[in-house]
Amino acid sequence: MKIGFYTGSFDPFTNGHLHVVKQSSALFDKVIIGIGINSHKKRRFDTEKMKDAIEKVLKRENLTNVSVVTYSNLSIDIAKQYNATFFIRGIRNGMDYDYEENIALINEEISGVDTIYVRSGKYGAISSSIIVEFLNYGQDVSKLVPPEIYEIIK
C-alpha cells in the first residue's frame, strides 16, 4: 500500500494545501495530513479546530482516502509510525524547492522515506502567512481558503 504523509503547520489550511491533497489522493492509496505542533512556535489558530475543519473539507470533497492527525514529535518518526512510503510536499516556486530539497535529503538519509513534490498549481501565490497578513488588515480571504476553514479564521 502506498501511503503519503503530508506534513505542515496548516496555520491555516489554504486552497493551495487542498490542491496538493487532491492531487496526492489520486497518487496514493492513503494520504495522511499531519499537523505538526512545534512547542517553540506559537500557532495562530487552534490546532484541534483546524483539524476538525480540515476533516469537514475532506468529507465535502469526498476524499475518503485522506485522514488528519496531529503530532508534536519529528515528522520522520510519525511517518514511520503510520508506515508512510513517501513524504508529500507542496511546491509553489523555486525557493520552496530549494528549501524542501534540503529537508528531503536529510529525511531520506535518516528515515529511508523519500519525498514527492506536488505543485500548488494556480494556488502558488497563496501561503498561510499571506492569509494571516490579509486577515490582520481586515481583508476578505474567503476565496483563498476552503469555506470550512474560513468559518474558524474570520
PyMOL CGO cylinders between C-alpha atoms (Angstrom):
from pymol import cmd
from pymol.cgo import CYLINDER

trace = [
    CYLINDER, 0.00, 0.00, 0.00, 1.33, 3.43, -0.95, 0.3, 1, 1, 1, 1, 1, 1,
    CYLINDER, 1.33, 3.43, -0.95, 0.90, 5.89, 1.92, 0.3, 1, 1, 1, 1, 1, 1,
    CYLINDER, 0.90, 5.89, 1.92, 1.75, 9.57, 1.58, 0.3, 1, 1, 1, 1, 1, 1,
    CYLINDER, 1.75, 9.57, 1.58, 2.37, 11.74, 4.63, 0.3, 1, 1, 1, 1, 1, 1,
    CYLINDER, 2.37, 11.74, 4.63, 1.69, 15.45, 4.05, 0.3, 1, 1, 1, 1, 1, 1,
    CYLINDER, 1.69, 15.45, 4.05, 3.19, 17.46, 6.87, 0.3, 1, 1, 1, 1, 1, 1,
    CYLINDER, 3.19, 17.46, 6.87, 2.87, 21.11, 7.77, 0.3, 1, 1, 1, 1, 1, 1,
    CYLINDER, 2.87, 21.11, 7.77, 1.58, 23.57, 10.31, 0.3, 1, 1, 1, 1, 1, 1,
    CYLINDER, 1.58, 23.57, 10.31, -1.51, 24.30, 8.19, 0.3, 1, 1, 1, 1, 1, 1,
    CYLINDER, -1.51, 24.30, 8.19, -1.94, 27.50, 10.18, 0.3, 1, 1, 1, 1, 1, 1,
    CYLINDER, -1.94, 27.50, 10.18, -4.30, 27.99, 8.35, 0.3, 1, 1, 1, 1, 1, 1,
    CYLINDER, -4.30, 27.99, 8.35, -5.05, 25.32, 5.73, 0.3, 1, 1, 1, 1, 1, 1,
    CYLINDER, -5.05, 25.32, 5.73, -5.38, 27.04, 2.33, 0.3, 1, 1, 1, 1, 1, 1,
    CYLINDER, -5.38, 27.04, 2.33, -6.78, 26.25, -1.11, 0.3, 1, 1, 1, 1, 1, 1,
    CYLINDER, -6.78, 26.25, -1.11, -3.18, 25.53, -2.13, 0.3, 1, 1, 1, 1, 1, 1,
    CYLINDER, -3.18, 25.53, -2.13, -2.94, 22.86, 0.56, 0.3, 1, 1, 1, 1, 1, 1,
    CYLINDER, -2.94, 22.86, 0.56, -6.26, 21.41, -0.61, 0.3, 1, 1, 1, 1, 1, 1,
    CYLINDER, -6.26, 21.41, -0.61, -4.97, 21.28, -4.19, 0.3, 1, 1, 1, 1, 1, 1,
    CYLINDER, -4.97, 21.28, -4.19, -1.93, 19.29, -3.04, 0.3, 1, 1, 1, 1, 1, 1,
    CYLINDER, -1.93, 19.29, -3.04, -4.17, 16.93, -1.05, 0.3, 1, 1, 1, 1, 1, 1,
    CYLINDER, -4.17, 16.93, -1.05, -6.49, 16.33, -4.01, 0.3, 1, 1, 1, 1, 1, 1,
    CYLINDER, -6.49, 16.33, -4.01, -3.56, 15.59, -6.35, 0.3, 1, 1, 1, 1, 1, 1,
    CYLINDER, -3.56, 15.59, -6.35, -1.95, 13.34, -3.74, 0.3, 1, 1, 1, 1, 1, 1,
    CYLINDER, -1.95, 13.34, -3.74, -5.14, 11.40, -3.04, 0.3, 1, 1, 1, 1, 1, 1,
    CYLINDER, -5.14, 11.40, -3.04, -5.12, 10.30, -6.68, 0.3, 1, 1, 1, 1, 1, 1,
    CYLINDER, -5.12, 10.30, -6.68, -1.49, 9.14, -6.44, 0.3, 1, 1, 1, 1, 1, 1,
    CYLINDER, -1.49, 9.14, -6.44, -1.59, 7.27, -3.13, 0.3, 1, 1, 1, 1, 1, 1,
    CYLINDER, -1.59, 7.27, -3.13, -3.78, 4.58, -1.62, 0.3, 1, 1, 1, 1, 1, 1,
    CYLINDER, -3.78, 4.58, -1.62, -3.86, 6.62, 1.57, 0.3, 1, 1, 1, 1, 1, 1,
    CYLINDER, -3.86, 6.62, 1.57, -2.84, 10.18, 2.44, 0.3, 1, 1, 1, 1, 1, 1,
    CYLINDER, -2.84, 10.18, 2.44, -2.29, 11.36, 5.98, 0.3, 1, 1, 1, 1, 1, 1,
    CYLINDER, -2.29, 11.36, 5.98, -2.28, 15.09, 6.68, 0.3, 1, 1, 1, 1, 1, 1,
    CYLINDER, -2.28, 15.09, 6.68, 0.00, 15.62, 9.66, 0.3, 1, 1, 1, 1, 1, 1,
    CYLINDER, 0.00, 15.62, 9.66, -0.48, 18.88, 11.53, 0.3, 1, 1, 1, 1, 1, 1,
    CYLINDER, -0.48, 18.88, 11.53, 2.85, 19.43, 13.23, 0.3, 1, 1, 1, 1, 1, 1,
    CYLINDER, 2.85, 19.43, 13.23, 2.84, 21.14, 16.61, 0.3, 1, 1, 1, 1, 1, 1,
    CYLINDER, 2.84, 21.14, 16.61, 6.09, 22.92, 17.36, 0.3, 1, 1, 1, 1, 1, 1,
    CYLINDER, 6.09, 22.92, 17.36, 6.33, 23.96, 21.02, 0.3, 1, 1, 1, 1, 1, 1,
    CYLINDER, 6.33, 23.96, 21.02, 8.78, 26.74, 20.05, 0.3, 1, 1, 1, 1, 1, 1,
    CYLINDER, 8.78, 26.74, 20.05, 6.39, 28.31, 17.54, 0.3, 1, 1, 1, 1, 1, 1,
    CYLINDER, 6.39, 28.31, 17.54, 3.13, 29.97, 18.52, 0.3, 1, 1, 1, 1, 1, 1,
    CYLINDER, 3.13, 29.97, 18.52, 0.15, 28.86, 16.46, 0.3, 1, 1, 1, 1, 1, 1,
    CYLINDER, 0.15, 28.86, 16.46, -2.28, 31.49, 15.23, 0.3, 1, 1, 1, 1, 1, 1,
    CYLINDER, -2.28, 31.49, 15.23, -5.26, 29.14, 15.10, 0.3, 1, 1, 1, 1, 1, 1,
    CYLINDER, -5.26, 29.14, 15.10, -6.30, 26.35, 17.47, 0.3, 1, 1, 1, 1, 1, 1,
    CYLINDER, -6.30, 26.35, 17.47, -4.90, 23.01, 16.31, 0.3, 1, 1, 1, 1, 1, 1,
    CYLINDER, -4.90, 23.01, 16.31, -7.97, 20.90, 17.13, 0.3, 1, 1, 1, 1, 1, 1,
    CYLINDER, -7.97, 20.90, 17.13, -10.35, 23.37, 15.48, 0.3, 1, 1, 1, 1, 1, 1,
    CYLINDER, -10.35, 23.37, 15.48, -8.13, 23.37, 12.39, 0.3, 1, 1, 1, 1, 1, 1,
    CYLINDER, -8.13, 23.37, 12.39, -8.04, 19.56, 12.37, 0.3, 1, 1, 1, 1, 1, 1,
    CYLINDER, -8.04, 19.56, 12.37, -11.84, 19.39, 12.64, 0.3, 1, 1, 1, 1, 1, 1,
    CYLINDER, -11.84, 19.39, 12.64, -12.29, 21.97, 9.88, 0.3, 1, 1, 1, 1, 1, 1,
    CYLINDER, -12.29, 21.97, 9.88, -9.88, 20.12, 7.57, 0.3, 1, 1, 1, 1, 1, 1,
    CYLINDER, -9.88, 20.12, 7.57, -11.80, 16.89, 8.22, 0.3, 1, 1, 1, 1, 1, 1,
    CYLINDER, -11.80, 16.89, 8.22, -15.00, 18.69, 7.17, 0.3, 1, 1, 1, 1, 1, 1,
    CYLINDER, -15.00, 18.69, 7.17, -13.28, 19.85, 3.96, 0.3, 1, 1, 1, 1, 1, 1,
    CYLINDER, -13.28, 19.85, 3.96, -12.19, 16.28, 3.21, 0.3, 1, 1, 1, 1, 1, 1,
    CYLINDER, -12.19, 16.28, 3.21, -15.73, 15.00, 3.77, 0.3, 1, 1, 1, 1, 1, 1,
    CYLINDER, -15.73, 15.00, 3.77, -17.25, 17.67, 1.50, 0.3, 1, 1, 1, 1, 1, 1,
    CYLINDER, -17.25, 17.67, 1.50, -14.65, 16.90, -1.18, 0.3, 1, 1, 1, 1, 1, 1,
    CYLINDER, -14.65, 16.90, -1.18, -15.29, 13.14, -0.78, 0.3, 1, 1, 1, 1, 1, 1,
    CYLINDER, -15.29, 13.14, -0.78, -11.60, 12.48, -0.17, 0.3, 1, 1, 1, 1, 1, 1,
    CYLINDER, -11.60, 12.48, -0.17, -12.23, 9.19, 1.61, 0.3, 1, 1, 1, 1, 1, 1,
    CYLINDER, -12.23, 9.19, 1.61, -8.61, 8.01, 1.48, 0.3, 1, 1, 1, 1, 1, 1,
    CYLINDER, -8.61, 8.01, 1.48, -7.32, 11.07, 3.39, 0.3, 1, 1, 1, 1, 1, 1,
    CYLINDER, -7.32, 11.07, 3.39, -7.14, 11.46, 7.18, 0.3, 1, 1, 1, 1, 1, 1,
    CYLINDER, -7.14, 11.46, 7.18, -5.77, 14.07, 9.57, 0.3, 1, 1, 1, 1, 1, 1,
    CYLINDER, -5.77, 14.07, 9.57, -3.53, 13.61, 12.61, 0.3, 1, 1, 1, 1, 1, 1,
    CYLINDER, -3.53, 13.61, 12.61, -1.72, 15.98, 14.93, 0.3, 1, 1, 1, 1, 1, 1,
    CYLINDER, -1.72, 15.98, 14.93, 1.75, 15.32, 16.29, 0.3, 1, 1, 1, 1, 1, 1,
    CYLINDER, 1.75, 15.32, 16.29, 4.47, 17.01, 18.29, 0.3, 1, 1, 1, 1, 1, 1,
    CYLINDER, 4.47, 17.01, 18.29, 7.46, 14.77, 17.58, 0.3, 1, 1, 1, 1, 1, 1,
    CYLINDER, 7.46, 14.77, 17.58, 9.65, 14.58, 14.48, 0.3, 1, 1, 1, 1, 1, 1,
    CYLINDER, 9.65, 14.58, 14.48, 7.91, 14.17, 11.14, 0.3, 1, 1, 1, 1, 1, 1,
    CYLINDER, 7.91, 14.17, 11.14, 10.12, 11.19, 10.31, 0.3, 1, 1, 1, 1, 1, 1,
    CYLINDER, 10.12, 11.19, 10.31, 9.01, 9.40, 13.49, 0.3, 1, 1, 1, 1, 1, 1,
    CYLINDER, 9.01, 9.40, 13.49, 5.30, 9.91, 12.88, 0.3, 1, 1, 1, 1, 1, 1,
    CYLINDER, 5.30, 9.91, 12.88, 5.68, 8.99, 9.19, 0.3, 1, 1, 1, 1, 1, 1,
    CYLINDER, 5.68, 8.99, 9.19, 7.30, 5.70, 10.18, 0.3, 1, 1, 1, 1, 1, 1,
    CYLINDER, 7.30, 5.70, 10.18, 4.57, 5.11, 12.79, 0.3, 1, 1, 1, 1, 1, 1,
    CYLINDER, 4.57, 5.11, 12.79, 1.96, 5.32, 10.00, 0.3, 1, 1, 1, 1, 1, 1,
    CYLINDER, 1.96, 5.32, 10.00, 4.10, 3.26, 7.58, 0.3, 1, 1, 1, 1, 1, 1,
    CYLINDER, 4.10, 3.26, 7.58, 4.35, 6.15, 5.13, 0.3, 1, 1, 1, 1, 1, 1,
    CYLINDER, 4.35, 6.15, 5.13, 6.12, 5.33, 1.89, 0.3, 1, 1, 1, 1, 1, 1,
    CYLINDER, 6.12, 5.33, 1.89, 6.57, 9.00, 0.91, 0.3, 1, 1, 1, 1, 1, 1,
    CYLINDER, 6.57, 9.00, 0.91, 6.52, 12.45, 2.38, 0.3, 1, 1, 1, 1, 1, 1,
    CYLINDER, 6.52, 12.45, 2.38, 4.35, 14.82, 0.35, 0.3, 1, 1, 1, 1, 1, 1,
    CYLINDER, 4.35, 14.82, 0.35, 5.44, 18.42, 0.00, 0.3, 1, 1, 1, 1, 1, 1,
    CYLINDER, 5.44, 18.42, 0.00, 3.69, 21.19, -1.87, 0.3, 1, 1, 1, 1, 1, 1,
    CYLINDER, 3.69, 21.19, -1.87, 5.88, 23.35, -4.08, 0.3, 1, 1, 1, 1, 1, 1,
    CYLINDER, 5.88, 23.35, -4.08, 4.89, 26.91, -5.02, 0.3, 1, 1, 1, 1, 1, 1,
    CYLINDER, 4.89, 26.91, -5.02, 8.13, 28.10, -6.61, 0.3, 1, 1, 1, 1, 1, 1,
    CYLINDER, 8.13, 28.10, -6.61, 11.87, 27.54, -6.91, 0.3, 1, 1, 1, 1, 1, 1,
    CYLINDER, 11.87, 27.54, -6.91, 12.56, 28.91, -3.44, 0.3, 1, 1, 1, 1, 1, 1,
    CYLINDER, 12.56, 28.91, -3.44, 10.22, 26.28, -1.98, 0.3, 1, 1, 1, 1, 1, 1,
    CYLINDER, 10.22, 26.28, -1.98, 12.05, 23.58, -3.93, 0.3, 1, 1, 1, 1, 1, 1,
    CYLINDER, 12.05, 23.58, -3.93, 15.47, 24.66, -2.67, 0.3, 1, 1, 1, 1, 1, 1,
    CYLINDER, 15.47, 24.66, -2.67, 14.24, 24.71, 0.93, 0.3, 1, 1, 1, 1, 1, 1,
    CYLINDER, 14.24, 24.71, 0.93, 12.31, 21.43, 0.70, 0.3, 1, 1, 1, 1, 1, 1,
    CYLINDER, 12.31, 21.43, 0.70, 15.05, 19.53, -1.13, 0.3, 1, 1, 1, 1, 1, 1,
    CYLINDER, 15.05, 19.53, -1.13, 17.50, 20.00, 1.75, 0.3, 1, 1, 1, 1, 1, 1,
    CYLINDER, 17.50, 20.00, 1.75, 14.96, 18.67, 4.23, 0.3, 1, 1, 1, 1, 1, 1,
    CYLINDER, 14.96, 18.67, 4.23, 14.06, 15.79, 1.90, 0.3, 1, 1, 1, 1, 1, 1,
    CYLINDER, 14.06, 15.79, 1.90, 17.69, 14.71, 1.61, 0.3, 1, 1, 1, 1, 1, 1,
    CYLINDER, 17.69, 14.71, 1.61, 18.10, 14.62, 5.39, 0.3, 1, 1, 1, 1, 1, 1,
    CYLINDER, 18.10, 14.62, 5.39, 14.73, 12.89, 5.95, 0.3, 1, 1, 1, 1, 1, 1,
    CYLINDER, 14.73, 12.89, 5.95, 15.57, 10.19, 3.43, 0.3, 1, 1, 1, 1, 1, 1,
    CYLINDER, 15.57, 10.19, 3.43, 19.01, 9.64, 4.93, 0.3, 1, 1, 1, 1, 1, 1,
    CYLINDER, 19.01, 9.64, 4.93, 17.64, 9.29, 8.46, 0.3, 1, 1, 1, 1, 1, 1,
    CYLINDER, 17.64, 9.29, 8.46, 14.34, 7.53, 7.84, 0.3, 1, 1, 1, 1, 1, 1,
    CYLINDER, 14.34, 7.53, 7.84, 14.59, 5.96, 4.39, 0.3, 1, 1, 1, 1, 1, 1,
    CYLINDER, 14.59, 5.96, 4.39, 11.33, 7.71, 3.45, 0.3, 1, 1, 1, 1, 1, 1,
    CYLINDER, 11.33, 7.71, 3.45, 11.56, 9.59, 0.15, 0.3, 1, 1, 1, 1, 1, 1,
    CYLINDER, 11.56, 9.59, 0.15, 9.74, 12.84, -0.71, 0.3, 1, 1, 1, 1, 1, 1,
    CYLINDER, 9.74, 12.84, -0.71, 7.43, 13.57, -3.60, 0.3, 1, 1, 1, 1, 1, 1,
    CYLINDER, 7.43, 13.57, -3.60, 6.72, 17.16, -4.63, 0.3, 1, 1, 1, 1, 1, 1,
    CYLINDER, 6.72, 17.16, -4.63, 3.29, 18.28, -5.78, 0.3, 1, 1, 1, 1, 1, 1,
    CYLINDER, 3.29, 18.28, -5.78, 2.91, 21.64, -7.49, 0.3, 1, 1, 1, 1, 1, 1,
    CYLINDER, 2.91, 21.64, -7.49, 0.44, 24.07, -5.97, 0.3, 1, 1, 1, 1, 1, 1,
    CYLINDER, 0.44, 24.07, -5.97, -0.70, 24.95, -9.48, 0.3, 1, 1, 1, 1, 1, 1,
    CYLINDER, -0.70, 24.95, -9.48, -2.81, 28.09, -9.77, 0.3, 1, 1, 1, 1, 1, 1,
    CYLINDER, -2.81, 28.09, -9.77, -2.67, 28.44, -5.98, 0.3, 1, 1, 1, 1, 1, 1,
    CYLINDER, -2.67, 28.44, -5.98, 1.09, 29.00, -5.93, 0.3, 1, 1, 1, 1, 1, 1,
    CYLINDER, 1.09, 29.00, -5.93, 0.79, 32.58, -4.69, 0.3, 1, 1, 1, 1, 1, 1,
    CYLINDER, 0.79, 32.58, -4.69, -1.20, 31.58, -1.61, 0.3, 1, 1, 1, 1, 1, 1,
    CYLINDER, -1.20, 31.58, -1.61, 0.60, 30.97, 1.67, 0.3, 1, 1, 1, 1, 1, 1,
    CYLINDER, 0.60, 30.97, 1.67, -0.61, 30.72, 5.24, 0.3, 1, 1, 1, 1, 1, 1,
    CYLINDER, -0.61, 30.72, 5.24, 1.48, 33.81, 6.05, 0.3, 1, 1, 1, 1, 1, 1,
    CYLINDER, 1.48, 33.81, 6.05, -0.27, 35.85, 3.36, 0.3, 1, 1, 1, 1, 1, 1,
    CYLINDER, -0.27, 35.85, 3.36, -3.66, 34.73, 4.65, 0.3, 1, 1, 1, 1, 1, 1,
    CYLINDER, -3.66, 34.73, 4.65, -2.77, 35.89, 8.16, 0.3, 1, 1, 1, 1, 1, 1,
    CYLINDER, -2.77, 35.89, 8.16, -1.37, 39.19, 6.88, 0.3, 1, 1, 1, 1, 1, 1,
    CYLINDER, -1.37, 39.19, 6.88, -4.57, 39.89, 4.95, 0.3, 1, 1, 1, 1, 1, 1,
    CYLINDER, -4.57, 39.89, 4.95, -6.66, 38.99, 7.99, 0.3, 1, 1, 1, 1, 1, 1,
    CYLINDER, -6.66, 38.99, 7.99, -4.62, 41.36, 10.15, 0.3, 1, 1, 1, 1, 1, 1,
    CYLINDER, -4.62, 41.36, 10.15, -5.59, 44.19, 7.79, 0.3, 1, 1, 1, 1, 1, 1,
    CYLINDER, -5.59, 44.19, 7.79, -9.25, 43.24, 7.61, 0.3, 1, 1, 1, 1, 1, 1,
    CYLINDER, -9.25, 43.24, 7.61, -9.13, 41.84, 4.06, 0.3, 1, 1, 1, 1, 1, 1,
    CYLINDER, -9.13, 41.84, 4.06, -11.54, 39.19, 2.80, 0.3, 1, 1, 1, 1, 1, 1,
    CYLINDER, -11.54, 39.19, 2.80, -9.71, 35.86, 2.37, 0.3, 1, 1, 1, 1, 1, 1,
    CYLINDER, -9.71, 35.86, 2.37, -12.80, 33.74, 1.70, 0.3, 1, 1, 1, 1, 1, 1,
    CYLINDER, -12.80, 33.74, 1.70, -11.61, 32.93, -1.86, 0.3, 1, 1, 1, 1, 1, 1,
    CYLINDER, -11.61, 32.93, -1.86, -8.20, 31.77, -0.64, 0.3, 1, 1, 1, 1, 1, 1,
    CYLINDER, -8.20, 31.77, -0.64, -9.27, 29.10, 1.88, 0.3, 1, 1, 1, 1, 1, 1,
    CYLINDER, -9.27, 29.10, 1.88, -11.96, 26.42, 1.91, 0.3, 1, 1, 1, 1, 1, 1,
    CYLINDER, -11.96, 26.42, 1.91, -15.27, 27.63, 3.42, 0.3, 1, 1, 1, 1, 1, 1,
    CYLINDER, -15.27, 27.63, 3.42, -14.89, 25.35, 6.45, 0.3, 1, 1, 1, 1, 1, 1,
    CYLINDER, -14.89, 25.35, 6.45, -11.55, 26.97, 7.24, 0.3, 1, 1, 1, 1, 1, 1,
    CYLINDER, -11.55, 26.97, 7.24, -12.88, 30.48, 6.65, 0.3, 1, 1, 1, 1, 1, 1,
    CYLINDER, -12.88, 30.48, 6.65, -15.53, 29.86, 9.30, 0.3, 1, 1, 1, 1, 1, 1,
    CYLINDER, -15.53, 29.86, 9.30, -12.92, 29.39, 12.02, 0.3, 1, 1, 1, 1, 1, 1,
    CYLINDER, -12.92, 29.39, 12.02, -10.44, 32.10, 10.97, 0.3, 1, 1, 1, 1, 1, 1,
    CYLINDER, -10.44, 32.10, 10.97, -12.65, 35.05, 10.02, 0.3, 1, 1, 1, 1, 1, 1,
]
cmd.load_cgo(trace, "trace")
